[in-house]
Structures are given as C-alpha cells and as structure tokens.
C-alpha cells in the first residue's frame, strides 16, 4: 500500500490540489490538479507526473458544486487512478494563523473555531480555506488534517517590525503586520540551506513576484521584515491589488465618493494593481506584449516599487548577501528582472545581463558582492513537507526538494 500526502489550496471558486507519495521519507510528486468553477459549472482537471491528464465536468444533478463535492471528486479520482493508495494526511494552505499560530497545526474542532475567528483578518481567503478543511474532513474521515499558515514564517518578528503607529491596544487586539507568502519564503529558505548553506546563514531578500507579490528580508533563516502587512494588500502593486496606499485615500473614497466598504474592497483587491493602472490586464505577459502607454506605466510603477522595497529591506538587514527572485514574474520575466536589478551596484548587486537573458540560476556577475539567484518556489511541496513532518513521516528540516 502506498502512503499519500494530499495538499489542498481552497479558494472561493476553485480548489487546487497536489498528490505526493512518501518513499523512504522523500516526497515524490504524483499529480497536480484543479477544480475550477465552484458554485457554478465546475470542471475537474488533473495532470499526473507521467504526463497523463484527466478532465471532466462535475455532475450537477445535485446542484452547483461546492467544496464538499469538489473534494469528493478528488477522492473518487484518486481511488480510480492511484489504486492501493492510502491517504495518511491532508495538508491545507490557510492564509491566516492570526497572532496565535506560528507552526503547522493538526486541526481539530477546537482550533477550527479559533481559526474561524480570524476570518475578518482575511475575509476573501480564510472562509474558503476553512471550507476546504471541513470538506476534506468529510471526504477523508479519520485522516489527519494539517493547517499550514501563510503568516507563520513571519510570526517571530520583533514588536517594532509588526506594529502600526496606533494606540497599543489595537496591536494587542491583533491589528498588526502579519506578512504573507510565508510558505513560499520558507520553501526558498530550505532550498538555500540545502544548496547554498553559506548564503542561507547570511542576509537575504526574497522577492516573490507573481499575481500576488511581496518581498521578505531574511536574516540567518529568520524573517525580520515583510512588505505585506495587516492584509495582503500592502507593499508592492500586484495583478489586481493596489499595494501600498495612503489610508487617506480610503477616507476620501468613503467621504467624497460615497463608496461602501464592499465597493472599496472590490476596488482595492480586484480592480487595482497592474489591471487597474493599465486598464488592459493583470497579466504581466500581456502588458509586456502591449504597446499601450498605460501598460508601460503599469510595468514601470511595479518595477519602481519593487526597487524601493529592496532598498528598504536592505536597510532593515543592515546589508545584503543574496537576493532571490521567485514566483511567476520572478522566475520567468527576463526583462522585468533586468529592470529591477540594474543600477543596483550601490548595494552590491551586479547583474549579468547575458546570464539573465539565458535564464540561468545565478544572474549576478562573477565576483558580485551580492549573489542574485532565480529559484522556483513550490508552496504545495512545502505544505506536503510540513504535513509529513508533523505526522512524523519524514525527518524534520529535510529539504523540501528531497
């Protein structure tokens, strides 16, 4: 019988999942899948590591698909495609652990209630993450459910790194800088510890640049500062999110434009960032291919904000040994990487334009005081590793790439 770890990333209208086999303490990827269109006409897609693909529309005879139906479809697919497989744990991406949780958590009824209390901190993500856990509990009864938090990697920040200049009782009530993309940052940190141990012990900035984007300062493997704050809106502009914004703008929208909280939420989360600035698309690839001035402006603003955050995080670290670019844009957008890192010799980054154009792993010049790396992140594997470690199925701190 094959022991399997299943990972779930549940959103409002989709469930991403991945399947890993555990072989002698190593995680072997078997499949990656997506159920899209929850609440409407849902489609199931699964791609196995051997190249086989399964795709079908979920049965609507009992109404529109919800998270429970989606997870049942995953179970049925696994029983058909991975006969003899035994699911020993299900790992879940949960955006918010609040001020309470700084490590992966074996979910039970009591802490599930606590996690529901953090829904106001992440209203667009947390309710659906927890719906995914509840659906997995029903689809895989008796199987351990493990919550892996996007905020956990940042939870050991000192007070000054997390507070706002508000009365102290707001901080005590949970209004503080949480930071996100922690699973991605932790994965990159493990890669560095495994492949570049000297750099991993130093001062590192990781730029997770994708549809969601942020940067993190890491000192000797510990997060010391992040560009995201109380919510995932802060920091650099993203595909549809605004990034850093003067709070006075929100007051203006309320007072002068008579916009409701729901309307402002929709604007800042879904219709700002690259999409809002360009008026064309949230996709950096589309903007790079466009000749429209608004597309050029959106890209230039994105680059400018990332460069500004690199400078600020470098100041927080008191220097820099390594910068890592990851995420969809960081891993693939050659011209954006070049624009971000050029003329950064003042902090020790000497980019090698040829290495960058050739999509090499190291894109800094030989002898550059700061090493610039392009590394692929894998949040699903990080969730699987956390799940296996918590259930004592593999050794702690074994690199997630093993």
ABEGO torsion letter per residue (X at the ends): XBBBBBBBBBBAABBBBBBBBBBGGBBBBABBBBBBGBGBBBBBBBBBAAGBBBBBBBBAAAEBBBAAAAAAAAAAAAAAABBGBBBABBBBBBABAEAABABBBBBBAAAAAAAAAAAAABAAAAAAAAAAAAAAAAABBGBBBBBBBAAAAAAABBAAAABBBBBAAAAAAGBBBAEBGAAAAAAAAAAAAAABAAAAABBBBBBBBBABBBBBBBBGGBBABBABBABAABEBBBAABAEBBBAAAAAAAAAAAGBBAAAAAAAAAAABEAAAAAGABABAAAAAABABAAAAAAAAAAAAAAAAAAAAAAAAAGEBABBBBBEAAAAABAAAAAAAABGAAAAGBBBBAAAAAAGBABABBBGBABBBBBBBBBAAAAAAAAAAAAAGABBBGBBAAX
